[in-house]
Amino acid sequence: MQETADLIVRNATVLTVDPERRVFTDGAVVVTKDRIKDVGKTAEIMKKYKAAKVIDASEKIVMPGLINSHIHFYHHMHKGLAAENLGGWGWSNWVHSKIAPKLTAEDEIAGGLGVLVETLRSGTTTVLEAGSYNPHEVIEGVADVGMRAIIGIRLFDQVPAMAAAQAPLVESTDTCLKRNETFVTKYKKGLADGRVMPHVCIIGSGRCSDPLIVESKKMADRHGMVFNMHFARSAEEVAASVERTGRRPVEQLAHLGVLDKNVVLVHMIHVNEREIGLLNESGTNVAHCPATALKLVYGMWKTGTFPEMLKAGVNVCLGSDASDCSNYQDIVRVMYLAAVLFKDYRLDANQMGAETAIEMATIRGARALGLDKEIGSLEIGKKADLIVIDMKGAEWLPRYNPIQNLVYSASGNSVETVIIDGRLVMENREIKTVDEEKILARVKKSSEGVLKRTGVSAFNTRWKIV
């Protein structure tokens, strides 16, 4: 007697990313309601189960949904507006003085929807969003997309000398704490059957006082949530920390007692061996955003220590970052950068690699978000978050090694079907949950308003426009 299931995806190359890192060359995944019921060889699965819906995934990969551990919604509405030669602090000051004060809640909702459509199309099923200025409107405005999203507020209570242009956006420490407490309390039970949740988020990177950092961490602990901030992204930030405290940024966090398993620190370009030890001992998570580091010249080639972090046992995951500093949300392209950059930087082809990059975009991302018991790998009992990737395109052939082809040859454009909570959110490249055309039209309309209110030139180029 065959057991009944809701969905079977069969005849696939199944990358489980389970503890044994099993790959089934002719595999199948069984889904009942929102859970994975079984994973195994197609022949064995089809003898054991029958399902209301069967997806044939011949010449396709089935793998865990990708996890983007650092994105921004509001940045989407100034994608491509900033000059590309500003560098880290120049770009940040430009954005926070020219654009951020002029954005509306509608802009942020439109930007969030646009980001989620882009991430969904390229195989991302879960995102950690690093703070909106209008978080209440945003969290409710994006909930219907069907993705897992952990959303925060964009808050800071001070600016260092290199961020002076951002001073008008500073709020008092008490105001920051009260706004965060109100937000996380209001949405603690989540939206969209718990897929959309809040977290405690402050901007970090020298723009948050020690009291704000300490009390925000306490808040995250009280609510059982992720605590997230940008950190150690620039040499200037390190120098300012040493001048102020006598300690490097991560050393100062250790001194404050806020390093922990529920902490996600983003960028972390300027981290030394002692700080790696502190991260490992505390279980603190690091979100690596290589596309932004390259575009904004964070000095990753010179001081980045991500291979050393991984070797020491630090949990390192991946983020695409903002649409105006990495300029794309395709985590498959981010995996490529994570896999290859340190091979060259270290002059050592053994560094990083395809399997490591995939782990960073799946199970390591789940661990950073505190969700590794639920998502991040294809295992019996876990949430049914999985994607189907078509390997029939020219970029996939010849197809000797699907793992290497995924990371080194393909992009998220190969993603065909996305399943979240056992629900078909995208099938055969058609998004089922929202009207994609209406969302893109909404983004376009909001972008026109942004240009009008800011007065910023829409086409920043040294070439002659005629």
NULUMKE-250880 format. One record per residue (C-alpha): x, y, z; residue in three letters; residue number from 1. Coordinates in Angstrom, 2 decimals, padded with zeros to 5 digits. Each point is the difference from the previous one (the first is absolute). Example, Ala and Ser with C-alpha at 12.3 -4.5 7.8 and 13.67 -1.06 7.14 Angstrom:
NULUMKE-250880
xx | yy | zz | r | k
012.30 | -004.50 | 007.80 | ALA | 1 $
001.37 | 003.44 | -000.66 | SER | 2 $
end
This chain:
NULUMKE-250880
xx | yy | zz | r | k
000.00 | 000.00 | 000.00 | MET | 1 $
001.49 | 003.33 | -001.08 | GLN | 2 $
000.01 | 002.91 | 002.43 | GLU | 3 $
-001.72 | 003.20 | -001.07 | THR | 4 $
001.86 | 003.30 | -000.39 | ALA | 5 $
-000.86 | 003.41 | -001.39 | ASP | 6 $
002.98 | 000.42 | -002.32 | LEU | 7 $
002.87 | -002.04 | -001.40 | ILE | 8 $
002.88 | 001.57 | -001.93 | VAL | 9 $
001.78 | -002.86 | -001.77 | ARG | 10 $
002.75 | -000.99 | -002.47 | ASN | 11 $
002.21 | 002.84 | 001.26 | ALA | 12 $
003.58 | 000.55 | 001.05 | THR | 13 $
-000.77 | 000.65 | 003.66 | VAL | 14 $
002.50 | 002.05 | 002.01 | LEU | 15 $
-001.18 | -000.65 | 003.55 | THR | 16 $
002.67 | 002.01 | 001.91 | VAL | 17 $
-000.88 | -002.35 | 002.86 | ASP | 18 $
002.61 | -000.92 | 002.66 | PRO | 19 $
001.44 | -002.67 | -002.34 | GLU | 20 $
-000.19 | 002.39 | -002.98 | ARG | 21 $
-001.76 | -002.71 | -002.05 | ARG | 22 $
-000.58 | 000.55 | -003.72 | VAL | 23 $
-002.59 | -002.22 | -001.69 | PHE | 24 $
000.72 | -000.18 | -003.73 | THR | 25 $
-003.51 | -001.32 | -000.67 | ASP | 26 $
-001.81 | 001.20 | 003.06 | GLY | 27 $
-003.39 | 001.12 | 001.23 | ALA | 28 $
-001.45 | 002.12 | 002.79 | VAL | 29 $
-003.39 | -000.72 | 001.57 | VAL | 30 $
-002.07 | 002.82 | 001.52 | VAL | 31 $
-003.06 | -000.22 | 002.25 | THR | 32 $
-001.60 | 003.27 | 001.05 | LYS | 33 $
002.91 | 002.31 | 000.94 | ASP | 34 $
002.55 | -002.73 | 000.79 | ARG | 35 $
002.45 | -002.27 | -001.78 | ILE | 36 $
-001.26 | -003.54 | 000.46 | LYS | 37 $
002.82 | -001.88 | -001.73 | ASP | 38 $
003.12 | 000.39 | -002.13 | VAL | 39 $
001.59 | -002.81 | -002.00 | GLY | 40 $
000.50 | -001.73 | -003.33 | LYS | 41 $
-002.88 | 000.49 | -002.43 | THR | 42 $
-000.69 | -003.72 | -000.49 | ALA | 43 $
-000.29 | -000.61 | 003.75 | GLU | 44 $
-002.09 | 003.11 | 000.60 | ILE | 45 $
-002.49 | -000.80 | -002.78 | MET | 46 $
-000.52 | -003.52 | 001.36 | LYS | 47 $
-000.77 | 001.40 | 003.44 | LYS | 48 $
-002.08 | 003.12 | -000.77 | TYR | 49 $
-002.70 | 001.41 | -002.23 | LYS | 50 $
-000.78 | 003.70 | -000.14 | ALA | 51 $
-002.67 | 002.39 | -001.23 | ALA | 52 $
002.68 | 001.87 | -001.96 | LYS | 53 $
003.21 | -001.40 | -001.50 | VAL | 54 $
002.68 | 002.26 | -001.50 | ILE | 55 $
002.42 | -001.62 | -002.44 | ASP | 56 $
003.41 | 001.54 | 000.63 | ALA | 57 $
002.01 | -001.90 | -002.61 | SER | 58 $
003.19 | 001.93 | -000.85 | GLU | 59 $
-000.68 | 002.29 | 002.95 | LYS | 60 $
001.43 | 000.65 | 003.44 | ILE | 61 $
-002.16 | -000.10 | 003.10 | VAL | 62 $
001.60 | 001.63 | 003.03 | MET | 63 $
-000.87 | 001.99 | 003.13 | PRO | 64 $
-001.38 | 003.48 | -000.57 | GLY | 65 $
002.78 | 002.57 | 000.08 | LEU | 66 $
000.37 | 002.29 | 003.01 | ILE | 67 $
001.03 | 003.61 | -000.50 | ASN | 68 $
001.29 | 001.14 | 003.39 | SER | 69 $
000.33 | 003.70 | -000.81 | HIS | 70 $
-002.23 | 002.13 | -002.22 | ILE | 71 $
-001.57 | 003.47 | 000.14 | HIS | 72 $
-003.43 | 001.05 | -001.23 | PHE | 73 $
000.26 | 003.78 | -000.03 | TYR | 74 $
003.28 | 000.06 | -001.97 | HIS | 75 $
-001.83 | -001.56 | -002.93 | HIS | 76 $
-001.58 | 003.35 | -000.82 | MET | 77 $
003.35 | 001.65 | -000.74 | HIS | 78 $
001.52 | -002.88 | -001.95 | LYS | 79 $
002.57 | 001.43 | -002.40 | GLY | 80 $
-000.44 | 003.64 | 001.05 | LEU | 81 $
003.23 | 000.39 | 001.96 | ALA | 82 $
003.25 | 000.60 | -001.85 | ALA | 83 $
002.01 | -003.21 | -000.13 | GLU | 84 $
003.24 | 001.63 | 001.17 | ASN | 85 $
-001.05 | 001.20 | 003.47 | LEU | 86 $
001.40 | -002.86 | 002.09 | GLY | 87 $
-001.48 | -001.23 | 003.27 | GLY | 88 $
-000.48 | 003.08 | 002.16 | TRP | 89 $
-000.48 | 002.30 | -003.00 | GLY | 90 $
-002.80 | -002.21 | -001.29 | TRP | 91 $
-001.59 | -000.30 | 003.45 | SER | 92 $
000.06 | 003.75 | 000.59 | ASN | 93 $
-001.46 | 000.70 | -003.43 | TRP | 94 $
-002.84 | -002.48 | 000.51 | VAL | 95 $
-000.87 | 001.19 | 003.50 | HIS | 96 $
000.05 | 003.69 | -000.87 | SER | 97 $
-001.44 | 000.02 | -003.53 | LYS | 98 $
-002.47 | -002.91 | -000.05 | ILE | 99 $
-000.94 | -001.46 | 003.39 | ALA | 100 $
-001.69 | 003.14 | 001.40 | PRO | 101 $
-002.23 | 000.23 | -003.09 | LYS | 102 $
-001.28 | -003.59 | -000.09 | LEU | 103 $
-003.60 | -000.75 | 000.93 | THR | 104 $
-001.57 | -003.13 | 001.45 | ALA | 105 $
-001.37 | -000.75 | -003.47 | GLU | 106 $
003.52 | 000.20 | -001.44 | ASP | 107 $
001.25 | -002.49 | 002.55 | GLU | 108 $
-002.89 | -002.40 | -000.56 | ILE | 109 $
000.49 | 000.17 | -003.77 | ALA | 110 $
003.73 | -000.50 | 000.44 | GLY | 111 $
-000.57 | -002.94 | 002.32 | GLY | 112 $
-002.37 | -001.68 | -002.42 | LEU | 113 $
002.44 | 000.59 | -002.86 | GLY | 114 $
002.87 | -001.50 | 001.98 | VAL | 115 $
-002.04 | -003.05 | 001.00 | LEU | 116 $
-001.10 | -000.67 | -003.57 | VAL | 117 $
003.63 | 000.14 | -001.12 | GLU | 118 $
001.21 | -002.24 | 002.82 | THR | 119 $
-002.86 | -002.47 | -000.47 | LEU | 120 $
000.64 | -000.29 | -003.73 | ARG | 121 $
003.63 | -000.93 | 000.71 | SER | 122 $
-000.81 | -002.70 | 002.55 | GLY | 123 $
000.04 | 001.79 | 003.34 | THR | 124 $
-002.68 | -001.15 | 002.41 | THR | 125 $
001.12 | 001.82 | 003.19 | THR | 126 $
001.45 | 003.48 | 000.57 | VAL | 127 $
001.33 | 002.00 | 002.94 | LEU | 128 $
-000.87 | 003.64 | -000.72 | GLU | 129 $
002.22 | 002.57 | 001.66 | ALA | 130 $
-002.43 | 002.75 | 000.89 | GLY | 131 $
-002.65 | 002.29 | -001.45 | SER | 132 $
-000.87 | 003.54 | 001.01 | TYR | 133 $
-003.71 | -000.93 | -000.14 | ASN | 134 $
000.13 | -003.57 | 001.34 | PRO | 135 $
-003.66 | -000.37 | 001.01 | HIS | 136 $
-001.26 | 000.83 | -003.47 | GLU | 137 $
002.74 | -002.06 | -001.65 | VAL | 138 $
-000.43 | -003.22 | 001.99 | ILE | 139 $
-003.71 | -000.02 | -000.76 | GLU | 140 $
000.48 | 001.15 | -003.59 | GLY | 141 $
002.31 | -002.87 | -001.03 | VAL | 142 $
-001.54 | -002.88 | 001.95 | ALA | 143 $
-002.09 | -001.39 | -002.87 | ASP | 144 $
002.97 | -000.88 | -002.23 | VAL | 145 $
000.21 | -003.35 | 001.77 | GLY | 146 $
003.68 | 000.12 | 000.95 | MET | 147 $
001.58 | -000.28 | 003.40 | ARG | 148 $
001.16 | 003.46 | 001.04 | ALA | 149 $
001.49 | 001.27 | 003.23 | ILE | 150 $
-000.40 | 003.77 | -000.01 | ILE | 151 $
001.38 | 002.84 | 002.14 | GLY | 152 $
000.18 | 003.76 | 000.55 | ILE | 153 $
002.78 | 002.28 | -001.21 | ARG | 154 $
001.22 | 001.76 | 003.16 | LEU | 155 $
003.12 | 001.76 | 001.28 | PHE | 156 $
000.72 | 002.46 | 002.81 | ASP | 157 $
003.34 | 001.57 | -001.00 | GLN | 158 $
002.27 | 000.63 | -002.97 | VAL | 159 $
003.80 | -000.07 | -000.15 | PRO | 160 $
001.95 | 002.70 | -001.82 | ALA | 161 $
000.03 | -001.93 | -003.28 | MET | 162 $
-003.83 | -000.20 | 000.06 | ALA | 163 $
-000.74 | 003.64 | 000.85 | ALA | 164 $
-002.45 | 000.36 | -002.89 | ALA | 165 $
-002.27 | -002.54 | 001.68 | GLN | 166 $
-000.50 | 002.09 | 003.16 | ALA | 167 $
-003.59 | 001.12 | -000.84 | PRO | 168 $
-001.14 | -003.64 | 000.22 | LEU | 169 $
001.38 | -000.57 | 003.50 | VAL | 170 $
-002.53 | -000.78 | 002.75 | GLU | 171 $
000.55 | -000.12 | 003.75 | SER | 172 $
000.99 | -003.28 | 001.59 | THR | 173 $
-003.31 | -000.19 | 001.86 | ASP | 174 $
-001.97 | 000.67 | -003.18 | THR | 175 $
001.87 | -002.73 | -001.86 | CYS | 176 $
-000.69 | -002.49 | 002.77 | LEU | 177 $
-003.65 | 000.94 | 000.33 | LYS | 178 $
-000.61 | -000.22 | -003.74 | ARG | 179 $
001.65 | -003.40 | -000.21 | ASN | 180 $
-001.88 | -001.30 | 003.05 | GLU | 181 $
-003.33 | 001.16 | -001.45 | THR | 182 $
000.73 | -001.62 | -003.36 | PHE | 183 $
001.22 | -003.39 | 001.20 | VAL | 184 $
-002.76 | -000.25 | 002.61 | THR | 185 $
-002.75 | 000.83 | -002.50 | LYS | 186 $
001.13 | -002.58 | -002.56 | TYR | 187 $
001.53 | -002.65 | 002.26 | LYS | 188 $
-002.65 | -002.57 | -000.98 | LYS | 189 $
000.83 | 000.60 | -003.64 | GLY | 190 $
-001.98 | 000.45 | -003.19 | LEU | 191 $
-000.82 | -002.39 | -002.86 | ALA | 192 $
-000.22 | -003.11 | 002.21 | ASP | 193 $
003.20 | 000.99 | 001.76 | GLY | 194 $
002.16 | 000.29 | -003.10 | ARG | 195 $
000.47 | 003.76 | 000.44 | VAL | 196 $
001.53 | 000.96 | 003.33 | MET | 197 $
001.74 | 002.99 | 001.63 | PRO | 198 $
003.46 | 000.11 | 001.49 | HIS | 199 $
002.05 | 002.50 | 002.01 | VAL | 200 $
002.01 | 002.02 | -002.50 | CYS | 201 $
002.23 | 003.05 | 000.40 | ILE | 202 $
002.27 | 001.37 | -002.68 | ILE | 203 $
003.38 | -000.50 | 001.75 | GLY | 204 $
003.27 | 000.95 | -001.74 | SER | 205 $
000.95 | 002.72 | 002.48 | GLY | 206 $
-003.46 | 001.57 | -000.08 | ARG | 207 $
-001.33 | -001.60 | 003.18 | CYS | 208 $
001.07 | 000.82 | 003.54 | SER | 209 $
001.07 | -002.69 | 002.45 | ASP | 210 $
-003.21 | 000.40 | 002.05 | PRO | 211 $
-002.13 | -000.45 | -003.13 | LEU | 212 $
001.92 | -003.13 | -000.96 | ILE | 213 $
-000.19 | -001.53 | 003.49 | VAL | 214 $
-003.69 | 000.73 | 000.54 | GLU | 215 $
-000.91 | -001.16 | -003.50 | SER | 216 $
001.70 | -003.33 | 000.65 | LYS | 217 $
-001.93 | -000.35 | 003.26 | LYS | 218 $
-003.20 | 000.71 | -001.94 | MET | 219 $
000.80 | -002.72 | -002.53 | ALA | 220 $
000.63 | -002.45 | 002.82 | ASP | 221 $
-003.27 | 000.86 | 001.74 | ARG | 222 $
-001.95 | -000.59 | -003.19 | HIS | 223 $
002.01 | -003.00 | -001.20 | GLY | 224 $
000.97 | 001.78 | -003.22 | MET | 225 $
002.93 | 000.67 | -002.29 | VAL | 226 $
002.13 | 003.08 | 000.77 | PHE | 227 $
001.43 | 001.44 | -003.20 | ASN | 228 $
002.36 | 002.85 | -000.91 | MET | 229 $
002.73 | 001.00 | -002.47 | HIS | 230 $
003.47 | -000.22 | 001.50 | PHE | 231 $
003.74 | 000.26 | -000.70 | ALA | 232 $
-000.56 | 000.89 | -003.62 | ARG | 233 $
002.68 | 002.70 | -000.38 | SER | 234 $
003.50 | 000.88 | 001.15 | ALA | 235 $
-001.37 | 003.34 | 001.24 | GLU | 236 $
-002.46 | -001.79 | 002.25 | GLU | 237 $
002.79 | -002.05 | 001.54 | VAL | 238 $
002.18 | 003.06 | 000.56 | ALA | 239 $
-002.88 | 001.90 | 001.61 | ALA | 240 $
-000.75 | -002.91 | 002.32 | SER | 241 $
003.62 | -000.31 | 001.08 | VAL | 242 $
000.26 | 003.74 | 000.61 | GLU | 243 $
-003.21 | 000.09 | 002.04 | ARG | 244 $
000.30 | -003.23 | 002.01 | THR | 245 $
003.50 | -001.38 | -000.49 | GLY | 246 $
-001.63 | -003.05 | -001.59 | ARG | 247 $
-000.78 | -001.15 | -003.53 | ARG | 248 $
-003.73 | -000.22 | -000.89 | PRO | 249 $
-000.54 | -003.71 | 000.74 | VAL | 250 $
002.15 | 000.24 | 003.12 | GLU | 251 $
-002.25 | 002.81 | 001.19 | GLN | 252 $
-003.12 | -002.10 | -000.59 | LEU | 253 $
001.56 | -002.78 | 002.06 | ALA | 254 $
000.80 | 002.53 | 002.72 | HIS | 255 $
-003.65 | 001.09 | -000.04 | LEU | 256 $
-001.13 | -003.61 | 000.28 | GLY | 257 $
-002.16 | 000.00 | -003.13 | VAL | 258 $
001.65 | -002.68 | -002.13 | LEU | 259 $
-002.33 | -002.99 | -000.11 | ASP | 260 $
-001.71 | -002.65 | -002.13 | LYS | 261 $
-002.96 | 002.27 | -000.80 | ASN | 262 $
002.24 | 002.79 | -001.34 | VAL | 263 $
000.55 | 000.55 | -003.74 | VAL | 264 $
002.82 | 002.41 | -000.87 | LEU | 265 $
000.08 | 001.16 | -003.61 | VAL | 266 $
003.06 | 000.73 | -002.19 | HIS | 267 $
002.74 | -000.68 | 002.60 | MET | 268 $
002.81 | 000.76 | -002.45 | ILE | 269 $
002.49 | 001.29 | 002.56 | HIS | 270 $
000.23 | -002.82 | 002.54 | VAL | 271 $
003.27 | -001.39 | 001.36 | ASN | 272 $
000.98 | -003.37 | 001.42 | GLU | 273 $
-000.84 | 000.89 | 003.60 | ARG | 274 $
-003.43 | 001.23 | -001.03 | GLU | 275 $
-000.62 | -003.21 | -001.96 | ILE | 276 $
000.61 | -001.88 | 003.23 | GLY | 277 $
-002.54 | 002.18 | 001.80 | LEU | 278 $
-002.58 | -000.61 | -002.71 | LEU | 279 $
000.53 | -003.73 | 000.12 | ASN | 280 $
-000.11 | -000.26 | 003.79 | GLU | 281 $
-003.27 | 001.93 | 000.15 | SER | 282 $
-001.70 | -001.64 | -002.99 | GLY | 283 $
-000.54 | 003.38 | -001.65 | THR | 284 $
-001.05 | -000.13 | -003.67 | ASN | 285 $
001.58 | 001.95 | -002.87 | VAL | 286 $
-001.80 | 001.02 | -003.21 | ALA | 287 $
002.46 | 000.28 | -002.89 | HIS | 288 $
-001.05 | 002.40 | -002.80 | CYS | 289 $
002.78 | -000.23 | -002.60 | PRO | 290 $
-001.75 | 001.97 | -002.78 | ALA | 291 $
-000.30 | 003.11 | 002.14 | THR | 292 $
003.53 | -000.37 | 001.39 | ALA | 293 $
001.33 | 000.04 | -003.56 | LEU | 294 $
-002.11 | 002.87 | -001.31 | LYS | 295 $
000.45 | 002.29 | 003.02 | LEU | 296 $
003.68 | -000.87 | 000.48 | VAL | 297 $
-000.06 | -001.33 | 003.57 | TYR | 298 $
003.50 | -001.48 | -000.34 | GLY | 299 $
-001.07 | -003.64 | 000.06 | MET | 300 $
002.96 | -001.14 | -002.08 | TRP | 301 $
002.37 | 001.44 | 002.60 | LYS | 302 $
-001.63 | -000.74 | 003.36 | THR | 303 $
-002.94 | -002.37 | -000.56 | GLY | 304 $
000.26 | -003.14 | 002.12 | THR | 305 $
-003.06 | -002.04 | -000.99 | PHE | 306 $
001.94 | -003.21 | -000.78 | PRO | 307 $
001.68 | 000.29 | 003.39 | GLU | 308 $
-003.38 | 000.57 | 001.68 | MET | 309 $
-001.40 | -003.16 | -001.56 | LEU | 310 $
003.10 | -002.01 | 000.88 | LYS | 311 $
-000.24 | 001.18 | 003.62 | ALA | 312 $
-003.65 | -001.07 | 000.20 | GLY | 313 $
-001.78 | 003.35 | -000.41 | VAL | 314 $
-003.37 | -000.26 | -001.73 | ASN | 315 $
000.28 | 002.11 | -003.17 | VAL | 316 $
-003.02 | 000.48 | -002.26 | CYS | 317 $
-000.68 | 002.10 | -003.12 | LEU | 318 $
-001.84 | 003.21 | -000.83 | GLY | 319 $
-000.58 | 001.90 | -003.23 | SER | 320 $
-000.37 | 003.33 | 001.88 | ASP | 321 $
-001.68 | 003.09 | -001.45 | ALA | 322 $
-001.08 | 000.65 | -003.56 | SER | 323 $
002.19 | 003.09 | -000.20 | ASP | 324 $
003.26 | -001.40 | 001.32 | CYS | 325 $
000.00 | -003.54 | -001.37 | SER | 326 $
-002.75 | 000.80 | -002.51 | ASN | 327 $
-001.41 | -003.51 | -000.30 | TYR | 328 $
-001.85 | -002.47 | 002.26 | GLN | 329 $
000.98 | -003.26 | -001.70 | ASP | 330 $
001.60 | -002.08 | 002.75 | ILE | 331 $
001.31 | -002.50 | -002.58 | VAL | 332 $
002.24 | 002.77 | -001.36 | ARG | 333 $
001.02 | 000.79 | 003.58 | VAL | 334 $
000.93 | -003.67 | 000.48 | MET | 335 $
002.35 | 000.29 | -002.97 | TYR | 336 $
001.85 | 002.92 | 001.60 | LEU | 337 $
000.21 | -001.77 | 003.35 | ALA | 338 $
001.39 | -003.09 | -001.69 | ALA | 339 $
002.72 | 001.61 | -002.10 | VAL | 340 $
001.26 | 003.26 | 001.50 | LEU | 341 $
002.22 | -001.41 | 002.72 | PHE | 342 $
001.55 | -002.52 | -002.35 | LYS | 343 $
001.63 | 002.96 | -001.68 | ASP | 344 $
000.46 | 002.17 | 003.11 | TYR | 345 $
001.90 | -002.81 | 001.73 | ARG | 346 $
001.60 | -001.39 | -003.18 | LEU | 347 $
-001.41 | -003.34 | 001.14 | ASP | 348 $
-002.53 | -001.94 | -002.09 | ALA | 349 $
-001.01 | -002.00 | 003.08 | ASN | 350 $
-001.71 | 003.02 | 001.59 | GLN | 351 $
-003.81 | 000.09 | 000.26 | MET | 352 $
-001.54 | -001.75 | -003.05 | GLY | 353 $
-003.42 | -000.97 | -001.36 | ALA | 354 $
-001.16 | -002.30 | 002.79 | GLU | 355 $
000.95 | 002.54 | 002.66 | THR | 356 $
-001.86 | 002.77 | -001.83 | ALA | 357 $
-003.16 | -002.12 | -000.25 | ILE | 358 $
000.19 | -000.77 | 003.72 | GLU | 359 $
000.32 | 003.72 | 000.73 | MET | 360 $
-003.16 | 000.69 | -002.00 | ALA | 361 $
-002.02 | -002.81 | 001.58 | THR | 362 $
000.68 | -001.72 | 003.32 | ILE | 363 $
002.39 | 002.66 | 001.30 | ARG | 364 $
-002.53 | 002.71 | -000.79 | GLY | 365 $
-002.67 | -001.98 | 001.84 | ALA | 366 $
002.29 | -000.36 | 003.02 | ARG | 367 $
000.66 | 003.75 | 000.07 | ALA | 368 $
-003.72 | 000.68 | 000.09 | LEU | 369 $
-000.61 | -002.61 | 002.70 | GLY | 370 $
-002.01 | -002.08 | -002.47 | LEU | 371 $
002.34 | -002.91 | -000.73 | ASP | 372 $
-002.35 | -002.51 | 001.63 | LYS | 373 $
-002.69 | 001.08 | -002.47 | GLU | 374 $
001.65 | 001.00 | -003.29 | ILE | 375 $
003.35 | 000.05 | -001.80 | GLY | 376 $
000.17 | -003.67 | -001.02 | SER | 377 $
-002.27 | -002.67 | -001.45 | LEU | 378 $
-000.67 | -002.31 | 002.94 | GLU | 379 $
-003.03 | -001.89 | 001.21 | ILE | 380 $
-002.07 | 002.15 | 002.34 | GLY | 381 $
001.38 | 003.34 | -001.13 | LYS | 382 $
-002.06 | 002.69 | -001.67 | LYS | 383 $
-000.60 | -000.63 | -003.68 | ALA | 384 $
002.06 | 002.92 | -001.33 | ASP | 385 $
001.62 | -001.19 | -003.23 | LEU | 386 $
000.80 | 001.20 | -003.47 | ILE | 387 $
000.17 | -001.65 | -003.41 | VAL | 388 $
002.80 | 001.15 | -002.32 | ILE | 389 $
-000.09 | -000.74 | -003.74 | ASP | 390 $
003.31 | -001.38 | -001.31 | MET | 391 $
-000.90 | -000.16 | -003.70 | LYS | 392 $
001.30 | 003.45 | -000.97 | GLY | 393 $
003.20 | 000.57 | -001.96 | ALA | 394 $
001.86 | 001.20 | 003.11 | GLU | 395 $
-000.52 | -003.42 | 001.59 | TRP | 396 $
001.49 | -002.09 | -002.81 | LEU | 397 $
001.99 | -002.14 | 000.06 | PRO | 398 $
-001.39 | -000.99 | 003.38 | ARG | 399 $
002.67 | -002.11 | 001.66 | TYR | 400 $
-000.23 | 001.58 | 003.44 | ASN | 401 $
-003.31 | 001.71 | 000.86 | PRO | 402 $
001.42 | 001.45 | 003.24 | ILE | 403 $
002.80 | 001.83 | -001.79 | GLN | 404 $
-002.29 | 001.01 | -002.87 | ASN | 405 $
-002.48 | 001.54 | 002.45 | LEU | 406 $
002.61 | 002.19 | 001.69 | VAL | 407 $
002.48 | 000.70 | -002.79 | TYR | 408 $
-002.12 | -000.09 | -003.19 | SER | 409 $
-003.62 | 000.82 | 000.78 | ALA | 410 $
-002.04 | 002.76 | 001.62 | SER | 411 $
-003.31 | 000.22 | 001.77 | GLY | 412 $
-001.66 | 000.32 | -003.41 | ASN | 413 $
000.06 | -003.81 | -000.14 | SER | 414 $
-002.41 | -000.28 | 002.93 | VAL | 415 $
-003.30 | -001.37 | -001.28 | GLU | 416 $
-002.14 | -000.83 | 003.03 | THR | 417 $
-000.02 | 001.17 | 003.62 | VAL | 418 $
-001.85 | -001.79 | 002.81 | ILE | 419 $
-000.34 | 001.63 | 003.43 | ILE | 420 $
-001.85 | -001.65 | 002.88 | ASP | 421 $
-001.06 | -002.67 | -002.49 | GLY | 422 $
-001.72 | 002.63 | -002.13 | ARG | 423 $
000.84 | 000.66 | -003.64 | LEU | 424 $
000.99 | 003.66 | 000.13 | VAL | 425 $
001.56 | -000.06 | -003.48 | MET | 426 $
-000.65 | -002.72 | -002.56 | GLU | 427 $
001.58 | -000.16 | -003.44 | ASN | 428 $
001.33 | 003.52 | 000.59 | ARG | 429 $
-003.46 | 001.43 | 000.73 | GLU | 430 $
-000.48 | 001.57 | 003.44 | ILE | 431 $
-003.28 | -001.27 | 001.43 | LYS | 432 $
-000.50 | 002.12 | 003.10 | THR | 433 $
000.09 | 003.57 | -001.30 | VAL | 434 $
-000.42 | 001.84 | -003.28 | ASP | 435 $
003.59 | 000.56 | -001.13 | GLU | 436 $
-000.93 | 002.47 | -002.74 | GLU | 437 $
-001.91 | 002.18 | 002.45 | LYS | 438 $
002.94 | -000.05 | 002.43 | ILE | 439 $
002.45 | 001.05 | -002.69 | LEU | 440 $
-002.36 | 002.78 | -001.09 | ALA | 441 $
-000.21 | 001.11 | 003.64 | ARG | 442 $
003.78 | 000.14 | 000.26 | VAL | 443 $
000.18 | 002.03 | -003.21 | LYS | 444 $
-002.61 | 002.47 | 001.26 | LYS | 445 $
001.78 | 000.39 | 003.35 | SER | 446 $
003.31 | 000.58 | -001.76 | SER | 447 $
-001.52 | 002.95 | -001.86 | GLU | 448 $
-001.05 | 001.51 | 003.32 | GLY | 449 $
003.47 | -000.52 | 001.47 | VAL | 450 $
001.60 | 001.89 | -002.89 | LEU | 451 $
-002.48 | 002.84 | 000.29 | LYS | 452 $
000.42 | 000.43 | 003.78 | ARG | 453 $
003.77 | -000.37 | 000.13 | THR | 454 $
000.97 | 001.86 | -003.16 | GLY | 455 $
002.76 | -002.54 | -000.59 | VAL | 456 $
001.15 | -000.65 | -003.55 | SER | 457 $
-001.40 | -003.28 | -001.28 | ALA | 458 $
002.85 | -000.81 | -002.38 | PHE | 459 $
003.37 | 000.47 | 001.68 | ASN | 460 $
002.66 | -000.56 | -002.62 | THR | 461 $
003.15 | 001.64 | -001.36 | ARG | 462 $
-001.18 | -000.80 | -003.52 | TRP | 463 $
-001.80 | 002.56 | -002.11 | LYS | 464 $
-003.81 | -000.36 | 000.12 | ILE | 465 $
-001.67 | 001.11 | -003.25 | VAL | 466 $
end
